[in-house]
Amino acid sequence: MTFNIKQIPKQEGRIAIVTGANSGLGYETARGLATTGMKIIMACRNAEKGKNAINAIKKDTPEADLELMTIDLGNLQSVREFADNYEKKYKRLDLLINNAGIMIPPFSKTKDGFESQIGVNYFSHFLLTNLLFPLLQKTEGSRIVSLSSIAHKKGKIDFENLNAEKRYSRMEAYQQSKLACLMFAIELQRKIDDSGKKVLSVAAHPGVSGTNLPRFIPRVLYTLAWPFMLFMAHSPEKAALPTLMAALDSDVKGGAYYGPQGFNDMKGAPGLAQPEPHAMDKDVAKKLWKISEELTGKKFTIAPA
Ligand SMILES: NC(=O)c1ccc[n+]([C@@H]2O[C@H](COP(=O)([O-])OP(=O)(O)OC[C@H]3O[C@@H](n4cnc5c(N)ncnc54)[C@H](OP(=O)(O)O)[C@@H]3O)[C@@H](O)[C@H]2O)c1
């Protein structure tokens, strides 16, 4: 299965939301989707960065249909307002790309008291998907793509320390958040299948790419790691391809996971990736789902078809 975005049929009339579209993989995802003629909602927390990204994309794709809508995934009220504004304006949603993320910041809490990585990377995207699901299920051929990471492999959903109530390890919290994103994508598809609905929930990971994500790694360590990065990593443009494949390829099946096919899944052409067995654990996924509903204050109901 090879993926070439240039062979994707034109997508005019369809709408995608990309969170974190101003930088790194979100930017490259929006740039790729824009070439298909789809309208892209650039869901960014910083309006100025969002506008700069729009201008940059328009430089090489002048016909790109891009709109900025602000969202702060560190604040559930902002997520609710974003979904509300979107629903007032649009009657369809074809693609929701849950891309934005942070990695290994010093300990801090989101506005709602979540540890920042699980809050921004996972809980807010859980709520965003929940709020937009009625529109997604009304839109034929709609998909949700959730960004995970190689980091999920070492992740553990620690229900006793989900929000770093007991202790904070920057890396363990990142690994847990990315495992949660992957388990969410898979569990959502299980629930969609049970309901008989046609929406697809898919996960993707980019491998390794030199974006702004490692901004919290001390500069000296990052400089030392740079020669290895040159060997291990690929460009954000290539690293966004698994997301684009998950979003656009006609052979994609719900609940699948996409990533680079090269050495240790770090780089290479996009294709099917293998979640670790613990990411498929149905009991943990169900428990995480229930807690996510409680903590985000909204039951996630998928009505039978
Ligand atoms: N790069 C990699 O090697 C790699 C590997 C595995 C997985 N990933 C995943 O890929 C995704 C994209 O990461 P990236 O590498 O492209 O990193 P990036 O360049 O740092 O981009 C992250 C994006 O998320 C946005 N964001 C962060 N906090 C936010 C918040 N509170 N509300 C709204 N937006 C927020 C950022 O906005 P600002 O610009 O305003 O900060 C930025 O647009 C993440 O989910 C990450 O976990 C990346």
PDBQT file of the ligand as one rigid body, heavy atoms in Angstrom, charges set to zero:
ROOT
HETATM    1  N1  LIG A 401       8.033  15.530  16.375  1.00  0.00    +0.000 N 
HETATM    2  C1  LIG A 401       8.106  14.245  16.700  1.00  0.00    +0.000 C 
HETATM    3  O1  LIG A 401       9.159  13.582  16.566  1.00  0.00    +0.000 OA
HETATM    4  C2  LIG A 401       6.893  13.538  17.231  1.00  0.00    +0.000 A 
HETATM    5  C3  LIG A 401       7.012  12.175  17.533  1.00  0.00    +0.000 A 
HETATM    6  C4  LIG A 401       5.889  11.496  17.996  1.00  0.00    +0.000 A 
HETATM    7  C5  LIG A 401       4.676  12.153  18.131  1.00  0.00    +0.000 A 
HETATM    8  N2  LIG A 401       4.591  13.478  17.843  1.00  0.00    +0.000 N 
HETATM    9  C6  LIG A 401       3.285  14.116  18.039  1.00  0.00    +0.000 C 
HETATM   10  O2  LIG A 401       2.982  14.962  16.948  1.00  0.00    +0.000 OA
HETATM   11  C7  LIG A 401       2.123  16.018  17.368  1.00  0.00    +0.000 C 
HETATM   12  C8  LIG A 401       2.630  17.341  16.806  1.00  0.00    +0.000 C 
HETATM   13  O3  LIG A 401       3.891  17.626  17.378  1.00  0.00    +0.000 OA
HETATM   14  P1  LIG A 401       5.036  18.431  16.625  1.00  0.00    +0.000 P 
HETATM   15  O4  LIG A 401       6.224  17.552  16.608  1.00  0.00    +0.000 OA
HETATM   16  O5  LIG A 401       4.525  19.003  15.370  1.00  0.00    +0.000 OA
HETATM   17  O6  LIG A 401       5.327  19.586  17.699  1.00  0.00    +0.000 OA
HETATM   18  P2  LIG A 401       5.286  21.175  17.592  1.00  0.00    +0.000 P 
HETATM   19  O7  LIG A 401       6.045  21.654  16.407  1.00  0.00    +0.000 OA
HETATM   20  O8  LIG A 401       5.711  21.658  18.935  1.00  0.00    +0.000 OA
HETATM   21  O9  LIG A 401       3.751  21.492  17.367  1.00  0.00    +0.000 OA
HETATM   22  C9  LIG A 401       2.827  21.315  18.407  1.00  0.00    +0.000 C 
HETATM   23  C10 LIG A 401       1.590  22.136  18.113  1.00  0.00    +0.000 C 
HETATM   24  O10 LIG A 401       0.690  21.970  19.223  1.00  0.00    +0.000 OA
HETATM   25  C11 LIG A 401       0.265  23.271  19.649  1.00  0.00    +0.000 C 
HETATM   26  N3  LIG A 401      -0.126  23.311  21.048  1.00  0.00    +0.000 N 
HETATM   27  C12 LIG A 401       0.620  23.055  22.135  1.00  0.00    +0.000 A 
HETATM   28  N4  LIG A 401      -0.083  23.312  23.251  1.00  0.00    +0.000 NA
HETATM   29  C13 LIG A 401      -1.314  23.732  22.857  1.00  0.00    +0.000 A 
HETATM   30  C14 LIG A 401      -2.470  24.166  23.537  1.00  0.00    +0.000 A 
HETATM   31  N5  LIG A 401      -2.519  24.255  24.869  1.00  0.00    +0.000 N 
HETATM   32  N6  LIG A 401      -3.555  24.524  22.813  1.00  0.00    +0.000 NA
HETATM   33  C15 LIG A 401      -3.518  24.481  21.458  1.00  0.00    +0.000 A 
HETATM   34  N7  LIG A 401      -2.438  24.102  20.749  1.00  0.00    +0.000 NA
HETATM   35  C16 LIG A 401      -1.340  23.738  21.452  1.00  0.00    +0.000 A 
HETATM   36  C17 LIG A 401       1.483  24.137  19.390  1.00  0.00    +0.000 C 
HETATM   37  O11 LIG A 401       1.127  25.516  19.437  1.00  0.00    +0.000 OA
HETATM   38  P3  LIG A 401       2.256  26.640  19.755  1.00  0.00    +0.000 P 
HETATM   39  O12 LIG A 401       3.079  26.765  18.521  1.00  0.00    +0.000 OA
HETATM   40  O13 LIG A 401       1.437  27.836  20.073  1.00  0.00    +0.000 OA
HETATM   41  O14 LIG A 401       3.047  26.115  20.920  1.00  0.00    +0.000 OA
HETATM   42  C18 LIG A 401       1.880  23.637  18.014  1.00  0.00    +0.000 C 
HETATM   43  O15 LIG A 401       1.043  24.205  17.040  1.00  0.00    +0.000 OA
HETATM   44  C19 LIG A 401       2.077  15.941  18.883  1.00  0.00    +0.000 C 
HETATM   45  O16 LIG A 401       0.867  15.336  19.281  1.00  0.00    +0.000 OA
HETATM   46  C20 LIG A 401       3.246  15.038  19.243  1.00  0.00    +0.000 C 
HETATM   47  O17 LIG A 401       3.040  14.319  20.442  1.00  0.00    +0.000 OA
HETATM   48  C21 LIG A 401       5.671  14.178  17.389  1.00  0.00    +0.000 A 
ENDROOT
TORSDOF 0
